[in-house]
Every structure is written in C-alpha cells, then in structure tokens.
Amino acid sequence: MSQKRKKDRVVYVCSVCGHSSPQWMGKCPGCGEWNTLSEEVIRKAGGKAESGRTTTAAPLSLADVTDACTERVSTGIFELDRVLGGGLVEGSVVLVGGDPGVGKTTLLMQAVSHVSQTGVPCIYISGEESMAQLRLRGTRLNLELSSFPVLFSANADDILAVIEDASPRFIVLDSIQTAHFPQLEASPGSISQLRAVSTAIIAAAKESNTAVVLVGHITKEGTIAGPKALEHLVDTVLYFEGDSGGPYRLLKAHKNRYGPTFEVGVFEMGDRGLSEVSNPSELFLSQRVVTDPGSAVTASLEGTRTLLVEVQSLVAKSLLAVPRRVTVGMDQNRVHIIAAVLERAAGVNLSQHDIFINVVGGLRLTEPAADLALAATLISSYLDIPVPADTVLFGEIGLSGEVRGVSQGRARIVEAAKLGFRRVVTSKASLSGASTGTDIDCVGISSVGEVMEVVFQAGKE
C-alpha cells in the first residue's frame, strides 16, 4: 500500500442527516434511521502545511460592501416566479423536490421553453431521460422544440464544461442524484458523489452568474434524498406536492435566500402539462355539495394570497374501544383539542364517535384560523345539520372555548365577498377595524358555544 493510500480514512455517513461515524452501525446515532450509513473515503493531502500567514483578512462595514447581483430571470410561469420571489436570481442554485410522477420535469421543461423563447441562453440537462424521451414529452406538452436546448449527460465534468463554455443564464439538471464524477470510486447518488457534484456545480454557478435548478429525489419519508447539507448549500429549496392521481399541484418554498418562504403556487395537471390556477379558491370550491352536513368553508392565508378552502368532517358512532381520529390536510393533535373543547364548552359529546377530517384540494392547513370552521363541521356532522352554504368561518379557538382573533381579517372577508359569500362568522377581535366596503354580513362571536346559536339556529327550533 502506498504512503498516500495509508493516509486515507474511511468514515460512514448517514444519507438522511449527514451524521458521520468511524464505524458502520445499523442505526444512525444522529437521526435514528436504520441502514442509512454508507462508506465514504476521505483522502488526506500529503506534505506539511506551510506556517505563517499568506493572506490578510479584515472586516468591512456593510456600507462598503459592493451590492450583490440580484437581477432576476422570469421563468414565464407566474406561479413559479411567485414562489421564487419574483424569478430566478442570477448565480442562485434552486433545489426542487417532489414525489415521482408529480410533475417536476413537466414544470421545469415548460419553464425552460418559456425562457428560451425570450432569447435567454438556457439548457435542460437530463441524466435520467434520453433525448428521444424528452422530445416525446416536449411534443405532448406542445413546446417549441426548435428553441429548446437539451443535453443528455450524467457526467459532472461535462456539465461543468457546458456551464463554462456555453455561458448559459439558466440551467436545469434533472437530477442531482444521477450526476457523478467518473474519477470517484463511489457510485452515483452516494454521499461522496452528491457532495462533490453539488459543491462543484454551486461554485460554477456563482462564478458564472448562472441560475441553476437541481431536481432532487424524494425519500419514502417525504424529504429530499441525500444529506441535509445539500439543502444548506443551495439558495432555495422548493417542494412540489400533490397526489399524482389527482389534478392539483402545490409548489412551496421551504428555504429561500432571495424571497419569502410563505408563498404557494397552485397548478392543475392536464393533457398538455401544467396550467396555472389564478383563482385557487374558486377551484377548491367548484365541486362543493352545499346541502350535505359536515362541510364548511374557511379563509386561510397562504403567503400573500387568501384562499377559501372547504373543510369536511364525518362523525360516526364508534364500535371500537378507542374511537378513531383520521385527518388529511390538518394536524391530528389540533383535531383532538377542538373535539375536547366542543365537549367541554358546547356540550357536543364526541368521545364515543369516530372522527374523519379532510381538507379538499390537497391543501394542508397549518394556521389556527381554521379552528372555527373545523368546529362547525364537527357540530354539523354530529347534529346532521348542514352549515349554511353562504357562510365562511375563521378564527382560533382557545382551550377554554374562547374564539380569538387572527391576522388579515379584512383580506379574508374581502375574498369571501368576492366569491359571492354573504356571511362571515369570526371572532369579534378580527372584525375590529376590518371595514371592507362590501355588503357582506359579518357576525362576531366570542366563544365556541355561540356557534350553536349563530350557525345552527335551525337545529334549535
């Protein structure tokens, strides 16, 4: 064994959290996942480091620092630009993840097609689908093939050479897991390859001011495959979500150095690819059955946009010792809390009933403003009385049954009036100073018990 080989050190790195260990273990000490440690060889450079200072570093005032390049490239897709914060920043690196078949390739091919037609140099690099496959997809999506530059290569050296020689302003690499350096012994997709390839591409993007979009695979846990360090290295992390069998897709930013992380882009998958949904509220409510009990509409804030979303509940007598609580699109612990508050403050006994909750359209409601609508749907299903079709409810419910105010009350009321709703039930605090200039009837309540009187008057007759 050569002297250089003797200096090599072997560590085992977790593919989920990036934790390193000097020996292999079945369970990662960092994240607790099983069988995620893979071998990585660390080669030490020979020779002694030179002593003494060779460079001089001094702190600067921020006022003396040259402004960074913040020029943006529009993708031609407004919903994508919204989530990015106004478009792609030159020199930025964006990581896009999503389940297989959700539409990542479709979205990015449409973006490259729009950008290339404006005269901006761009390249779509694929390491998974051949050029013939991409041509078939482009034909199906009705893209302008003559102005769609594409390269099939998984060799990281070729990708870096394209960035240097072609000087594109926009590159899509689909996917980062397939790109690899042939000179490295590790297989494509391994920790060593991911780290080396991503570091090199990020450095090339910064040096050439090229906006790079990397497509990442998703694990069974719903996170981007590879070490978490990959998400820390890039500038923006986007998740493309949605049921591959359904038409709706949501694009969300989990990290964004050049814009907000609370924006949401809404798309609909069709025969000709993805189309933008300019009015998601109308889309989510288009198939609502207003005469059935257990359904209510709430106004939720997703970034700067207000969405009207239908919340559904099914309350059924349970035959089990421990009733079931099944939720889709809402925190299950929140449902437990609201059910307990209703039993204590409104006299609605749900302890012996199964509860099933669904948020229509694939959205996930995380803000507490949906509490009031959730409570109304539970009462509606329990009493078998429908919530009035023209009513929107929003407000946070406390443990003592009080209804608290939420932010942007005026914006929520205006959105409800815009879609033809005639009544809003919310907390009195949310109505304070919320003059909307509309003729919608706003009813303020202070406790969850008042829902029985305000919303379900017919059930008391």
C-alpha distance (Angstrom), angle and dihedral (degrees) to the residues before:
residue distance angle dihedral
M1 . . .
S2 3.78 . .
Q3 3.78 122.9 .
K4 3.83 90.1 -111.3
R5 3.80 92.5 51.4
K6 3.81 89.6 52.1
K7 3.77 89.3 60.1
D8 3.80 92.4 57.5
R9 3.79 114.8 109.2
V10 3.80 125.8 -156.4
V11 3.81 120.3 -144.8
Y12 3.78 131.8 170.6
V13 3.80 115.3 -128.7
C14 3.81 126.5 -163.7
S15 3.80 112.9 -122.9
V16 3.83 91.2 -148.9
C17 3.80 106.9 46.0
G18 3.83 103.2 9.3
H19 3.82 94.5 -119.6
S20 3.82 112.0 158.1
S21 3.79 126.4 -147.5
P22 3.83 131.2 -176.0
Q23 3.81 90.4 -131.7
W24 3.77 136.6 32.0
M25 3.80 118.0 -95.0
G26 3.76 130.5 179.3
K27 3.80 92.7 -132.2
C28 3.80 122.6 46.3
P29 3.85 110.6 -122.9
G30 3.81 90.0 -150.0
C31 3.81 104.3 54.0
G32 3.80 103.4 5.5
E33 3.84 94.7 -121.0
W34 3.79 119.4 144.3
N35 3.83 126.7 -121.8
T36 3.79 95.1 1.2
L37 3.83 99.4 119.3
S38 3.81 115.0 103.7
E39 3.78 130.2 -179.2
E40 3.79 120.2 -99.1
V41 3.80 125.8 -178.1
I42 3.79 116.5 -142.9
R43 3.77 112.6 -160.6
K44 3.78 117.6 -154.0
A45 3.77 120.2 -144.2
G46 3.82 115.6 -119.0
G47 3.76 126.3 -121.6
K48 3.75 133.0 44.1
A49 3.75 122.5 -72.6
E50 3.74 115.1 -109.0
S51 3.76 114.4 -110.0
G52 3.74 124.8 -131.2
R53 3.77 132.5 47.9
T54 3.79 118.1 -64.0
T55 3.81 98.4 174.6
T56 3.75 135.4 37.5
A57 3.80 121.2 -139.1
A58 3.78 123.5 -171.1
P59 3.82 131.0 177.0
L60 3.79 119.4 -109.3
S61 3.77 133.9 -156.0
L62 3.80 112.7 -107.9
A63 3.80 87.7 -124.2
D64 3.83 88.7 63.4
V65 3.79 94.8 50.3
T66 3.82 115.4 104.2
D67 3.80 113.3 -113.9
A68 3.78 113.6 -99.9
C69 3.78 120.5 -119.2
T70 3.79 106.3 -95.2
E71 3.80 99.7 166.3
R72 3.80 109.2 139.9
V73 3.78 131.9 -145.5
S74 3.80 113.6 -144.5
T75 3.80 113.6 -134.3
G76 3.81 91.3 -152.7
I77 3.82 88.9 -120.0
F78 3.79 108.6 102.6
E79 3.82 95.6 -160.5
L80 3.82 90.9 52.6
D81 3.80 92.0 46.2
R82 3.83 89.1 49.9
V83 3.80 92.7 56.6
L84 3.82 92.1 44.2
G85 3.80 90.0 53.2
G86 3.80 98.2 -106.7
G87 3.81 103.6 -26.6
L88 3.80 140.3 -48.3
V89 3.80 115.9 -38.0
E90 3.79 114.0 -136.4
G91 3.79 110.0 -105.9
S92 3.80 93.6 18.2
V93 3.80 124.7 128.4
V94 3.81 118.3 -144.4
L95 3.80 124.1 -166.5
V96 3.82 115.2 -154.5
G97 3.80 119.9 -167.2
G98 3.78 134.0 178.5
D99 3.78 144.4 139.5
P100 3.81 118.0 -72.8
G101 3.80 110.6 -84.1
V102 3.80 95.5 15.7
G103 3.83 92.5 117.7
K104 3.82 108.0 -96.1
T105 3.80 94.1 136.4
T106 3.80 92.0 43.2
L107 3.81 92.5 52.1
L108 3.80 95.0 47.2
M109 3.81 94.5 44.1
Q110 3.80 88.6 53.7
A111 3.82 89.2 48.9
V112 3.83 92.8 50.3
S113 3.80 90.2 47.6
H114 3.84 92.0 52.6
V115 3.81 93.0 46.2
S116 3.81 95.4 46.3
Q117 3.80 91.8 52.6
T118 3.81 89.8 58.8
G119 3.80 90.2 59.8
V120 3.81 96.2 -105.4
P121 3.84 110.6 139.8
C122 3.80 108.8 -116.2
I123 3.82 138.9 155.7
Y124 3.79 133.3 -157.7
I125 3.82 108.6 -146.7
S126 3.79 116.6 -166.2
G127 3.79 127.0 -171.2
E128 3.79 94.6 172.8
E129 3.81 110.3 40.9
S130 3.80 121.1 48.5
M131 3.79 122.6 -125.5
A132 3.80 90.0 -102.9
Q133 3.79 90.7 54.6
L134 3.79 91.3 48.5
R135 3.81 90.0 49.9
L136 3.81 90.4 53.7
R137 3.79 90.4 49.4
G138 3.79 91.9 46.5
T139 3.80 90.9 51.3
R140 3.79 91.4 50.2
L141 3.82 90.5 49.5
N142 3.81 90.1 48.9
L143 3.82 92.6 -123.7
E144 3.79 124.7 166.3
L145 3.83 97.3 -102.8
S146 3.81 96.2 -174.6
S147 3.80 91.6 66.3
F148 3.80 97.4 37.9
P149 3.85 110.6 102.5
V150 3.80 113.7 -157.9
L151 3.80 136.1 176.4
F152 3.79 127.8 -169.5
S153 3.80 109.1 -151.3
A154 3.78 138.7 123.4
N155 3.80 93.8 -174.1
A156 3.80 108.9 111.2
D157 3.81 90.9 -154.8
D158 3.82 89.8 59.3
I159 3.80 91.3 48.0
L160 3.81 92.1 51.2
A161 3.81 90.3 47.1
V162 3.83 90.6 53.0
I163 3.81 91.0 51.4
E164 3.81 90.3 50.5
D165 3.81 100.0 41.1
A166 3.81 104.5 33.0
S167 3.82 94.7 39.9
P168 3.82 95.4 -150.8
R169 3.79 120.5 -177.7
F170 3.81 94.2 -147.3
I171 3.81 130.1 34.2
V172 3.80 131.8 175.2
L173 3.82 117.8 -160.0
D174 3.80 112.9 -164.2
S175 2.96 102.1 -145.7
I176 3.80 133.2 3.5
Q177 3.83 90.3 -163.2
T178 3.81 92.0 63.5
A179 3.80 96.8 48.5
H180 3.80 114.2 94.4
F181 3.79 144.9 159.3
P182 3.84 109.3 -115.3
Q183 3.80 91.4 -149.1
L184 3.80 91.7 63.8
E185 3.78 115.6 86.9
A186 3.82 93.7 -142.4
S187 3.80 119.4 96.9
P188 3.84 122.0 -110.0
G189 3.80 112.3 -81.3
S190 3.80 94.0 27.4
I191 3.78 122.3 127.8
S192 3.80 92.8 -104.7
Q193 3.80 93.6 50.9
L194 3.82 94.8 43.9
R195 3.77 92.5 50.3
A196 3.80 95.0 45.6
V197 3.82 96.0 43.8
S198 3.79 96.7 43.9
T199 3.82 92.5 47.0
A200 3.80 92.1 50.5
I201 3.81 94.9 46.1
I202 3.81 92.8 46.8
A203 3.82 90.7 50.8
A204 3.83 90.9 48.9
A205 3.81 91.5 48.4
K206 3.79 92.7 51.9
E207 3.79 92.8 46.5
S208 3.81 95.8 48.1
N209 3.85 97.5 34.7
T210 3.80 89.7 -122.7
A211 3.79 118.7 155.5
V212 3.81 106.9 -132.3
V213 3.81 127.3 -167.1
L214 3.80 115.9 -163.5
V215 3.80 120.9 -163.1
G216 3.81 113.5 -143.9
H217 3.77 130.6 -162.9
I218 3.80 119.4 -120.1
T219 3.81 123.6 -130.0
K220 3.80 124.2 -137.1
E221 3.81 87.8 -97.7
G222 3.82 89.6 61.5
T223 3.82 97.8 -109.0
I224 3.80 129.9 117.3
A225 3.80 110.4 -88.1
G226 3.78 118.2 -113.2
P227 3.79 132.6 45.2
K228 3.77 119.4 -34.0
A229 3.78 86.5 -119.4
L230 3.81 87.4 77.7
E231 3.81 90.1 64.6
H232 3.81 90.4 47.4
L233 3.81 92.7 51.9
V234 3.81 97.6 53.7
D235 3.79 125.1 72.5
T236 3.81 98.8 -132.0
V237 3.80 134.4 24.2
L238 3.81 118.0 -162.1
Y239 3.79 127.5 -175.6
F240 3.80 120.4 -155.3
E241 3.79 107.3 -154.8
G242 3.76 136.7 -177.2
D243 3.76 144.2 99.0
S244 3.81 109.0 -74.3
G245 3.82 87.7 -143.6
G246 3.81 93.4 53.8
P247 3.81 130.3 67.7
Y248 3.82 101.5 -123.6
R249 3.80 126.1 87.6
L250 3.81 130.0 -176.8
L251 3.80 124.9 -156.3
K252 3.80 115.5 -158.7
A253 3.80 134.0 176.8
H254 3.79 116.4 -133.1
K255 3.80 93.0 176.7
N256 3.79 130.9 14.8
R257 3.78 126.3 168.5
Y258 3.81 92.0 -175.9
G259 3.78 102.6 42.8
P260 3.81 147.3 3.6
T261 3.79 124.3 -51.9
F262 3.79 97.0 -149.7
E263 3.81 99.5 72.6
V264 3.82 120.8 108.3
G265 3.79 127.7 -158.1
V266 3.81 118.1 -153.6
F267 3.81 123.1 -155.1
E268 3.78 137.2 173.0
M269 3.79 120.5 -143.7
G270 3.79 115.1 -136.0
D271 3.79 140.4 159.8
R272 3.81 90.9 -79.5
G273 3.80 96.3 46.4
L274 3.77 130.9 -97.6
S275 3.78 122.2 -12.4
E276 3.78 125.2 -167.6
V277 3.78 119.7 -110.8
S278 3.80 107.3 -140.8
N279 3.82 94.6 -179.0
P280 3.83 108.0 34.9
S281 3.82 93.2 171.0
E282 3.79 91.7 62.3
L283 3.79 90.3 46.9
F284 3.80 95.2 50.2
L285 3.81 92.1 48.8
S286 3.81 97.9 41.3
Q287 3.82 95.0 99.2
R288 3.78 99.2 36.2
V289 3.81 116.4 139.1
V290 3.80 102.5 -144.7
T291 3.81 97.2 -171.3
D292 3.80 96.8 60.5
P293 3.83 121.2 92.2
G294 3.79 120.5 -123.0
S295 3.81 96.7 49.8
A296 3.81 130.1 108.3
V297 3.80 137.6 159.7
T298 3.79 122.8 -126.5
A299 3.82 132.0 -174.0
S300 3.79 111.0 -125.7
L301 3.80 129.4 -176.2
E302 3.80 115.2 -131.3
G303 3.78 105.1 178.5
T304 3.79 110.1 -55.9
R305 3.80 92.1 -21.4
T306 3.79 127.8 87.3
L307 3.79 115.7 -141.4
L308 3.78 127.6 -165.7
V309 3.79 106.8 -144.9
E310 3.78 132.7 -177.5
V311 3.81 116.9 -126.5
Q312 3.80 117.0 -161.8
S313 3.81 129.3 -162.4
L314 3.77 132.9 -175.0
V315 3.81 117.4 -165.2
A316 3.80 114.6 -172.6
K317 3.80 133.1 168.7
S318 3.79 107.9 -96.0
L319 3.78 125.0 -130.6
L320 3.80 91.8 -168.2
A321 3.79 129.3 91.5
V322 3.81 88.4 -125.9
P323 3.83 111.6 37.2
R324 3.78 116.7 -132.2
R325 3.78 124.8 -110.1
V326 3.82 112.0 -164.4
T327 3.81 121.1 174.7
V328 3.80 133.3 -178.9
G329 3.81 117.5 -171.9
M330 3.81 96.4 3.6
D331 3.79 137.0 76.0
Q332 3.79 109.3 -93.4
N333 3.80 92.4 -147.0
R334 3.81 89.0 57.3
V335 3.79 89.8 54.6
H336 3.82 90.5 52.1
I337 3.81 89.9 52.3
I338 3.81 95.2 48.6
A339 3.82 91.3 46.9
A340 3.80 90.6 52.3
V341 3.82 92.7 47.0
L342 3.81 91.4 50.3
E343 3.79 90.7 52.7
R344 3.79 92.4 49.3
A345 3.82 102.0 37.2
A346 3.82 104.4 26.7
G347 3.80 103.3 29.5
V348 3.82 93.8 -119.6
N349 3.82 105.7 144.3
L350 3.80 107.7 -150.6
S351 3.81 98.5 153.6
Q352 3.82 93.0 101.4
H353 3.80 96.2 42.4
D354 3.79 134.5 87.3
I355 3.80 112.5 -123.1
F356 3.80 124.2 -154.3
I357 3.82 120.0 -175.9
N358 3.80 128.0 -169.8
V359 3.82 131.8 178.1
V360 3.80 107.0 -152.0
G361 3.80 120.2 -126.7
G362 3.80 99.5 28.4
L363 3.80 95.1 -80.4
R364 3.78 121.3 143.2
L365 3.81 114.5 -141.7
T366 3.78 112.0 -150.5
E367 3.79 104.0 159.3
P368 3.83 118.6 90.2
A369 3.83 91.7 -125.3
A370 3.80 87.7 90.3
D371 3.84 91.5 64.4
L372 3.82 95.0 91.8
A373 3.81 94.0 50.4
L374 3.81 90.0 46.8
A375 3.80 91.0 52.2
A376 3.81 90.9 48.3
T377 3.81 92.3 51.9
L378 3.81 91.9 49.5
I379 3.81 91.6 50.6
S380 3.80 90.7 44.2
S381 3.77 93.7 53.2
Y382 3.80 92.4 42.5
L383 3.83 93.2 51.4
D384 3.83 93.3 34.6
I385 3.82 89.6 -128.6
P386 3.83 118.8 129.2
V387 3.79 121.6 -125.5
P388 3.84 109.7 -113.7
A389 3.80 107.9 -88.2
D390 3.81 93.9 -131.8
T391 3.84 95.5 54.6
V392 3.82 129.8 101.6
L393 3.81 120.2 -168.1
F394 3.79 130.2 -164.7
G395 3.79 134.4 156.9
E396 3.79 142.2 108.9
I397 3.81 119.1 -98.1
G398 3.80 120.0 -146.3
L399 3.80 126.8 -149.5
S400 3.80 92.3 -100.3
G401 3.81 91.1 54.0
E402 3.79 97.9 -101.6
V403 3.81 118.7 142.8
R404 3.79 111.0 -131.3
G405 3.77 130.6 -159.4
V406 3.80 123.7 -102.7
S407 3.79 132.1 -155.9
Q408 3.81 126.0 -90.9
G409 3.80 94.3 24.1
R410 3.79 92.4 159.7
A411 3.81 93.4 52.8
R412 3.79 91.0 51.5
I413 3.80 92.5 49.8
V414 3.81 92.5 48.1
E415 3.82 90.9 51.8
A416 3.81 90.6 50.4
A417 3.81 91.3 50.8
K418 3.79 91.0 47.1
L419 3.81 91.2 59.7
G420 3.78 94.0 48.1
F421 3.80 102.4 -98.6
R422 3.78 113.2 148.4
R423 3.79 103.0 -163.6
V424 3.79 137.0 45.0
V425 3.80 123.5 -167.8
T426 3.78 114.6 -165.3
S427 3.78 141.3 128.5
K428 3.77 121.2 -58.7
A429 3.80 89.2 -120.8
S430 3.82 91.6 59.1
L431 3.81 90.0 54.6
S432 3.79 93.3 52.9
G433 3.80 106.5 112.6
A434 3.81 91.8 -9.1
S435 3.78 98.0 129.0
T436 3.79 105.8 162.7
G437 3.78 104.7 176.6
T438 3.81 89.9 -126.4
D439 3.79 130.0 115.6
I440 3.81 93.3 -125.1
D441 3.81 114.1 131.8
C442 3.82 110.6 -117.2
V443 3.81 117.3 -161.9
G444 3.80 119.2 -169.0
I445 3.80 121.6 -155.9
S446 3.78 131.7 -178.7
S447 3.82 103.2 -160.8
V448 3.79 137.6 35.0
G449 3.79 89.5 -121.0
E450 3.80 89.3 68.9
V451 3.81 89.4 64.4
M452 3.81 87.9 76.1
E453 3.81 90.6 57.8
V454 3.80 101.0 36.8
V455 3.82 101.0 40.1
F456 3.80 104.3 24.3
Q457 3.80 103.0 39.4
A458 3.80 90.7 135.1
G459 3.79 90.3 59.1
K460 3.80 91.8 60.2
E461 3.76 96.4 52.6
